[in-house]
Amino acid sequence: MTQLSDLARQMYAAGLAAVEPRVVVRRLTFLPDGVRFHDEELRPSGKFVLVALGKAGPGLAAAFLAATLRPPDTAFVLAPDGVEAPSSVAPFLRLASHPVADLRGEHATLELLDLLAGLSRDDGVLVLLSGGASALLAAPLPHINRTEIADLTVALLRAGTPIGELNTVRKHLLAAAGGRLAAACPAAVLGLALSDVSGDEPSLIASGPVTADPTTFAEARAVLARRGVEGRFPEIVRFLDAGVSGLVDETPKPGDPRLSRARTRLLAGNRDALAAASAYAREAGFVSHILTTVLHGEAREVGSALGALARAVGSAEPLALFAGGETTVTVVGQGCGGRNLELALAAARRLAGSDERCLLAAATDGVDGASPAAGAVVDGGTIERAVARGRDPEGDLAANDSWGFFAGSREAIVTGVTGTNVADLVVVLAAGKPSEALPLTSALSLTTPPPPH
């Protein structure tokens, strides 16, 4: 691998470091009787309840508990299997499966709904929200089976369904999604979200459990038709059709009085990680540009386009281009991989034989699809090295076997679960002149999981 590839890894690490839970929680102002975030305060005269949900839930809860001047009367933390939990969070922690929901998530959701429903108007709930909570809040609405929702989730993911469409469906099938969690709670609710969705739309982050939902049953029903899965899930189709006909209550909409005491604000997101990675690039002597924070589309098509861009750009000085967002993979083969690995493989095909160019694509949560990697960094020699070890780039791409292509290679980026989640980062580097790497002592390890916060 080249010096450029090492620099790309360091820029990715800088992006991760900027959105660690202990870093973003410092944006809160801690008061003797509660908490303030910008123009929002939560200072209940009654009970103070802390709820932390999603992949960053344990880290966010631990950082809050370490800094708060008013310890919560009750705390509830729900996170996916494999996320490390600091000892301060262990007494409050529930674990469940992700991305396919399980019975533990269903039970935890019902427990949380009961907890919030039992509060009074004098109480206050701080919800620290992060991506992954959609699958964890697994309790279905009445007359819907959780296992069928889990099967539908798998089918939609394999069909390349974007997160916005997937969460539109979830909001109309799950008991705590689409504002229903806040609607069940008489207390004041302040949601602070670590965003993993393009555009940072609050109603999409974790399927918007404490935010009014602008989507409809009709839109959810249309997703199943558009993705070609409606024939496989007749019970869910009947339920959604009942919702379209008005026989099932819609999700709480903007202006719903049940949400009058619920507010959601963005704590941090993909643009924060991109800004930190871009700043690191500038300090290393690169001309730096952020292309987009809403990268989307089929991973192999996006990778091919970005690989062509990386090969074509020219500059008298080293150039760094950044993009954030989340692509999708329409699975047609039987291989193992993820959207970032597939994007990187497609880019490597375009970069083959080019000098002084590289591309990195990696998930900020450290998990890329079904693989053990976060993503990969590729350069002009990636394809040649893979062929030398017996890989078939074209065949691997056709089989959606991007992890098979990168497994055991120097290109693979294996971080372990990072404890944060702000979607994906893509780094494109083109050398104009040599640049020395900068030390980054605060960056997460790129070969082992980070230490507990």
C-alpha positions, 0 to 999 in steps of 0.5 A, a space after each residue: 500500500 502507498 503513503 496516500 492509503 495510510 493518509 486516507 486511513 488517518 483522515 478516516 480516523 480523524 472523522 471517527 474521533 470527531 463523532 465519538 460519544 464522549 466528544 459530542 456530549 461535550 456540546 451539552 450544558 449541564 445544569 444543577 437541575 437538568 440539561 441544556 442544548 442550544 435553545 432547548 432545556 430539560 429541567 423537570 421538577 419531577 423525575 429525570 429519566 435518561 434513555 439511550 438508544 442505538 449503536 452509540 447508546 452505551 457510549 452516549 449514556 456513559 459520557 452523559 452520566 460522567 458529566 451530568 450534575 443531576 444524575 437521572 432517577 431512572 436510566 434505560 439503554 438499548 444497544 445492538 449485540 457487540 457494542 461495548 458498554 462501559 461499567 457505568 452503563 451495565 446496570 441499565 443495558 439491554 441488548 438486542 439483534 441488529 439489523 434483524 429484530 429479535 424477541 429481546 428487542 420486542 421485550 425491551 421496547 414494551 418495557 420502555 413504552 411501559 416506563 414512559 407511559 407511567 411518567 407524569 407531566 412533571 417528569 422529563 425524559 432525555 433521549 440520546 438517539 443514534 442509528 440502529 435503534 429502528 431494529 432494536 425497537 422491535 415491538 410490532 403494532 397489534 395484528 402484526 408479527 415481529 418475525 414477518 417484519 424481520 423477514 421483510 427487513 431482510 428482503 428490503 435490504 437485499 433489494 437495495 432499499 434506501 434507509 429512508 424507504 426502509 424506515 418509512 415502512 418500519 414507522 408504519 409497522 412498529 409500536 415505538 417508531 414514527 413518533 409513537 414513543 413520545 406520544 405514549 409519554 405524558 412527560 416532556 421529551 428532549 431527543 438529541 440525535 446522532 444522525 446516520 441518515 443523509 440530510 439529517 432528517 429527524 423523522 428518519 433517524 432511528 425511524 423517528 421514535 420521538 418525532 412527528 412522522 410526515 410519511 403515510 401508510 400509502 407511502 409505506 405500501 408503495 415501497 413494498 411494490 417498488 422493491 418487488 416484495 409485496 407478494 411475499 408478505 401478504 399479512 403486512 400488505 393487508 395491514 398497510 392497506 388497512 392503514 391506507 383505508 383509515 382502519 388503522 391509526 396513522 403515525 403522529 403527524 406534525 401538530 399532533 397534540 400528543 407531541 406538543 412537549 416533545 422536541 428533537 435536535 441534532 447532536 452531531 452527524 456525518 458533516 461533523 466527521 467530514 469536517 474533521 477529516 477535511 481539516 486533517 487533510 488540510 493540515 497534511 498539505 492537501 487542497 480539500 473539498 467536501 463533495 456531498 453529505 448525501 451520497 447515495 445510489 447503487 454502491 458499485 455505480 457510485 464506486 465506479 464514478 468516484 474511481 473515474 473521478 479519482 483517476 481523472 483529477 489533476 492538481 499541482 498540489 495534493 488534492 483530497 475529496 470527501 463524501 458522506 452518506 449511504 449507498 445501497 447494494 441490490 444483492 443478486 449473488 451469494 457472496 459476502 460483503 457490504 456497501 462500502 466494500 462493493 463501492 471500493 471494489 468497483 472503484 479499484 477497477 477504475 483505478 487499476 494501473 493509475 499512480 498516486 491515487 487512492 479511494 477509501 470507503 468505510 462505515 463509521 460504525 465499523 460494520 459493513 454489511 455482512 462482513 467483519 470489515 468497516 470498508 476498504 482503501 484501494 489504489 492503482 495496484 489493488 486489482 493486480 495484487 488481488 489477481 496475484 493472490 487468486 481473486 477474480 475482481 469481475 466475478 467477485 463483483 458479480 457475486 456480491 462477494 466484496 469481502 471475499 475479494 478483500 479478506 486478508 488483504 492490506 486494503 481491508 479496514 477492520 476497526 471492530 464496532 466503533 461505538 458511534 454511527 454517522 453513516 459512511 465516509 468516502 475519501 479520494 486522494 490524488 498526490 501532487 507532491 509528497 506529504 508527510 502524515 501527521 500524528 493523530 493521537 486521539 484517533 481510534 485504532 483501525 485494527 482493533 476495537 476502540 477502548 470503552 468510553 
